[in-house]
Amino acid sequence: MNKAGFWANPGAVIKEHKLLTVTVLIILLLRLAFIGIMGLMPQDAYYFFYGEHPALSYFDHPPAIAYLLKTFTTIFGKKVFAIKLADTFITLLTLCSFYKLAGYFLSPRRTDNALLVLFSTLMVTILSLVSTPDVPLLLCWTLSLLCVYKAVFQHKQVWWILAGISMGLTFDSKYTGLLMPAGVVLFLILSNKYRQLLFSPWSWLAVLFFGITISPVIIWNVRNNLASFRFQSSERVNGFHINVVDFLGVVGHQAAILMPVLLFALIWLLYRTIKKYSWRIATIPQKKLFLLCFFVPVFMGFFLVSFVTWVKLNWMMPAYITGIILVAPYFSKKWIRWQLWFALVVHLSMAAELLFYPVAVKSDDIWVGWESMTNDVKILQHQYPTDFIFSADDYKTSAVLNFYMNEMVYGQNILGRPALQFDYIGTDLNKLKGRNALFINSLPDVKDDFDEKKFVADLNGYFDNIIPLKPIVIHRSGKVVRKFLVYRCVNYHPEFISRKP
């Protein structure tokens, strides 16, 4: 791109880079189309379920995603489109905030490049389409970086207060938001020039406002025996074991969400930085040190953790805000072109999958068939109007049914199993005693129902009789794409839960 940057002379930039401009526009149009054609995801429904039960915080995560979805569905109605619009709008704000942040570190041309690289990632597409705590997390993380930058490098002391609030909102989005204030402390400790700010009354004001902002999450956890903190920490650890396959899996899914060009550029950046500076931290330019403190610990940390436990696809996303700014100066036209072409191929493939579903996904984390299944369940509900409805696949089927139906659909707490947020909405199972139920059992692999049918044995004891009904089968293009086993369960015994060994 030209030296002035896109926003200074957009016409000249478009004329100079017609092919890249067309590619960017195609990716943008595809993303907008995805909002309309992509069905409800279980995650969308689950975090919407959060918002339907207002609380200071929630079992799995802090409350930001719940408040976000509740706001948009209140304004635009209880529609899938409203949920996707919320994700897209917040992600657009993240891109705008990133562009502003990058401009403090890069020339106009390189700032454009950085935005182009971030825009091209599948990460942005996922954030735009699937409701997760990462949607508000990335926005608040980027805003926090902006506030801290102004407080430290522009000596605008009042921005320490805004930094404390924005870092608190980052934590209120997801617990990994704690890495944001940790990054600030790390930078101030390592920086000879700015270390004295650790003892500034303004930085302590930031701590105060951080504490105030996160207090709802703390209060909820104190009231609930630290349930969420325990779930996201000690209960996530499955023992210590070295597993190279998990590490390679993380490399694979990070290459997918970033595109291989960007991932290996970041790895190269890390290698180059270590080789150039080694332990000579004092020689690192202050602005570069600032960016590194929010990139290296998160990026390297989760890659190292992946040798001993599975690291999810979205855990490393915050690292890429500053990582992309760091690597942008080294992105030539050639590598940007490769990045965009990879992105175009991936997004076209995604469009084909959404429209025609050529590759079956053997998982409940899927957009296909949920609404059709709900319509069939509504028919069953008319046949058995006094029956309550439940499922037992963690949260997915229950959450989706709760979104589409006008009555409470229960989770696996009906069977005395931990049911995530379903355990924290004040349900009194004793009020269901003696009632019949419809059990909807999702079948991730439509060709293998052995384990799912075997699971029905777990219903014995809680009910007097288990009657199999006709399965719900979802077809697309003449082939079976989803299958749900259905059982009518007679005379519920919630007291069996207390008798379990």
Secondary structure by P-SEA (a helix, b strand, c coil): cccccccccaaaaaaacaaaaaaaaaaaaaaaaaaccccccaaaaaaaaaaacccccccccccaaaaaaaaaaaaccccaaaaaaaaaaaaaaaaaaaaaaaaacccaaaaaaaaaaaaacaaaaaaaccccccaaaaaaaaaaaaaaaaacccccccaaaaaaaaaaaaaaacccaaaaaaaaaaaaaaccccccccccaaaaaaaaaaaaaaaaaaaaaaaacaaaaaaacccccccbbbbaaaaaaaaaaaaaaacaaaaaaaaaaaaaaaaacccccccccaaaaaaaaacaaaaaaaaaacccccccccccccccaaaaaaacccccaaaaaaaaaaaaaaaaaaaaaaaccccccccccccccaaaaaaaaaaaaaacccbbbbbccccaaaaaaaaaccbbbbccccccccccccccccccccccccbbbbbbbbbcccccaaaaaaacccccccccbbbbcbbbbbbccccccbbbbbbbbcccccccccccc
